[in-house]
Amino acid sequence: MSNTVIPSGTFKSHGLASIPFWAVHAACGLVFFVDFSWGAVALCFALFFARMFGITAGYHRYFSHRSFKTGRGFQFFLALLGTMSVQKGVLWWASNHRVHHKYSDLEGDLHSPSRDGFWHSHVGWILSPDHEETHYDRIPDLAKYPELRWLNEHFLVPPVALAVALFAIGGASWLVWGFFVSTTLLWHATFTINSLSHVYGSRRYDTTDTSRNNVWLALLTMGEGWHNNHHHYMNSVRQGFFWWEVDMTFYILTALSWVGVTWDLIKPPARLLETEIAGQPVAAAE
């Protein structure tokens, strides 16, 4: 566990723009007023992990870091799945995440718990009107695709369509468990990587930020909790560098490569794995 002192920060309201975010949280209370079924609970977790994959494999490892290659069809599928997570547009997400890596825990970082406090790094930054713009100049490799620009500009269409479909198929129970509860859990699980993964865990590599590896967060987020590994070599599609570091996103992308859906998966260089010293940090990569 880290001994780092994290400033409490101030969690300030962001006006009308934050009302839908908190409304989704409040709607979770409807679980006490709709019919309960284990099928609805199973749907909740199925959509949690499906959309988590859209974030981890799509928004993060593919669009932000280009850690593997795929065709235009699967590229769009990943963008669509990630957009259903209700974490804004794919190009917005990728452009801001690249800034996070450029200035991690320094001035200019959008969500540093050590600089701006836990709550800002966890959720305040994504609600802030200061970060609403999509900076297309940061992502010229992605901005050239009109379908991605459309999804980015209409990022509420897929999640609203998902909510409507759930209600049409399974009624209020499916809507509450499959959308409101699942989305709220998905939000906070994803947000822990910006907040808790810079506070709690171990550091194998001596990076210039406070990133940490946390097995529990890795299990919750399909591999994203190996955050110190990731900040040491961010282009790797594999964030659990060693066999004992469970990384479900990497396993799925590897399986997809066997049937030609993905290819050119970037792995961590052998020198990083060979120089691991038990209990000792390894110098930062170039």
N, C-alpha and C positions, 0 to 999 in steps of 0.2 A: 504493500500500500504506500502511496505517495505521502511524503511529508510536506508537499507544496501547500502553501497557504493560498487559498483561492478567494479573491475579493467577492463579497456578496453581490456587489453591483446593485443597480436599481432596475426593477422590472417595470417599465413604464407602459402605459396603454398606448396603442397605436391607432386609436380612433375607430371609425366605422369599418375600416379595412380588416380589423381583427375580429369583428363580430361573427362572421361565418366559422372561423376557427374555433371560437369558444362555443358556438352553437352546436357544432358537431360533438364536442365534449359533453355538453348538456344533454344531447339527444341519447347518449349512452344510458341515461337513467330510464329510458323507455323499456329497458330489458325487464323491468318489474311490471310492465303493463301489457306485454305481448305474450303470446303463447310460447312456452319454453319447449325446445327440442334439442336433443344432442346433435341432430343433423344440422341445425342452425349454428351450433357452436363449432362443429367440424367445418362448416362453410366459412365461418369467421377466420379460423386459423389457416384454411386452405388459401383464402384470398390474402391473408397476411403474408404468407411465405411466397405466393406467386408474385405479388406486387413488390415484396422485398427483393426478389430476384430482378424485377424491372429496375429497381434502384441500384442494386449492387453490381449486377452484370451490365445493365444498360447505362443509366445515368452516370455511374461512377467509373467502372473499369473500361467501358467502351467509349462513351461520349466524352468524358472528362480526360481520360488518360490514353485512349486508343491502344489498349494493351492486347488487343487481338483484332483480327479482321473477320468480316462477314459480308454477305451480300446485301443489296439494298432492301430486299424484302424483309429479311430478319432484322436489319437495322431499324426499319420502321416499326416492326413488331416490338422490339425492345423499347423504342421511344413511346409507343402507345401504352405498353404495360407500365412503364415508369410514370407516365402522365396520369394513369389511374390511381397512383398513390397520393394524389392531391398535394404534391410538393412543387407546384408551379411548373413552368415549361422546361422542356429538355435542354434547349439552348441557354435559357436563363441559368439553369442548374449548372451546366458544364462551364459556362463562362465565369460564374462566381466561384466555382470550386477550383478552377485553375488559379484564381487570385489567392485563394486560401493557401495553396501550396507555395506560391511565390513569396508570400509574406507570413507564413505560419508563425503565430505567436509574436509577430512584430507589428509595428504600426502599419495599418493597411489590411490586416487580417480581419475578415468579416465576423468571425466567431471564435475568439480566443478567450477561454475561461480565465487564464492567468492575467489577462489585460482588462477584460470587460466584465468579468463576473460570470458565475455559473449560468444564471437564468438567461442572460443575453446570448451566451454561446449555445445554449440548449434550444431556445425557441424565440427569444426576443429579436434576433437578427433577421429571421425569415419573415417576421411580421412588420419589420421596420420599413417605412416609406423611403428610407435612404437607399434601399437595395432593390427597388422594383424594376430598374432598367435592365434590359438584356444588352450586353456589350458585344455586338456582333463582330467587332474588330478583334476580339480575343479568340474567336472560334471560326475563322474563315474556312477551315476544313469541313465544318458542319453547316454553316450558313448558306452554302451553295445549293442545298437540297430544299426545294420548295415545300415538300411534304413535311419536313421538319420545322420549317418556318411557320407553316400553317398550324401544326400542333402546338408550337410554342406560343403563338398568338391567341389560340383558342384552347388553352390548357384546361379550362373547366368543362369542355364538352365531353371528353371521355369519362371522367368520374361521375358527372351528372347522368350520362347515359347508363353507366354501370348501376347507379342507384335506382334509376327508373326500371331497368331490367330486373333487378333483384326484387323490387316490389311487385312487378307484374308477374313474376314466376312464383315467388314464395310468400308474397304478402308482407305484412308489417314485420313479422319475425325475421324474415330474410333481410329486409332493409335495415333493421336495427342491428342485428348481429353481423350480417355480411358487409355492411357499409359503415355505419357509425362506430360500432365497437372495434371492428377490424382496422378501420382507418386511424382511429385514435391510438390504438396499440402500435400500429405501424409508424405513425409520426414519432412517438416518443422512443421507440426502439431505434429508429434511424438517427434521431437527434442525439442519442447517447454517444455516438461516435464523435460528434463535435464537442461535446461537453465531458462526459465521464472518461472517454479514451485519452483525454489529455490530463487526467487527474489520477485515476486509479489503475494500477497494473505495474508491469515490469518493463525495463528498458534494456534490450539486448544491444541496440545500436546507439551510438552517441550522436544523435541528430541535433540540429540547432534549435529544435522546438521541444515541447513537453510531451510529445506523443508516446503512448504506452501500449503494450500488448495486454489484453485482458481476455481470458478464455471464455468467461461467461458472456461477455458482449459478442465474442466471435460466434458462439453458438446461437445467440439471439438474432444476429444479423447476417448469418450465412457466410461468415468469414471476415467481416469488416473489422472485428475487434482486434485483429493482429495489426494494430495501427502504427506501432513503432516500426515494424517490418515495412509497412507501406510507405511511411514517410522517409525511410532510408532508401528505398528503391521503388518509386511510385509507379513506374511503367510496367511493373510485373503484374500479369493477370493472376498470379498466385500470391495471395497475401499471407497465407499460412505457409511459411517457407519450408518447414520441416514436416515429416510424415505425421507427427503427433499433434500438429496444429491443424485442427479440423477447419476446412474451408469448403463449405458445400457449393458455393458459387463456382469455385474453380473446378470442382468435380463435375458439375453439370456442363460447364463450358468445354471441359475435356471430352466428355461423352459426346457432346454435339460435334466436336472436331472429328470424331471417328466416323461420322456419317456425312461430313463435308459441309455442315452448317456454319461452323467457325473454323478458322485456320490461323497460322502464324501467331500462336499464343506466346507472348513474351514471358520468359521465366527469369527468376533471379539468377544472376551470374554465379557460377560455381565458386568463385573466390569469396562471395559473401557467406556461403554455406560452410566452406572449408575453414574460415577464420573465426567461426563461432567459438567463444571461450566461455565455459560454464561459469556463470556468476559474474562475468566481466563484460562491460560494454565494448562494442567494436567500433572503431573510428568511422566517422561519417563517410559515405561514398562521395566520389567526385561529382 
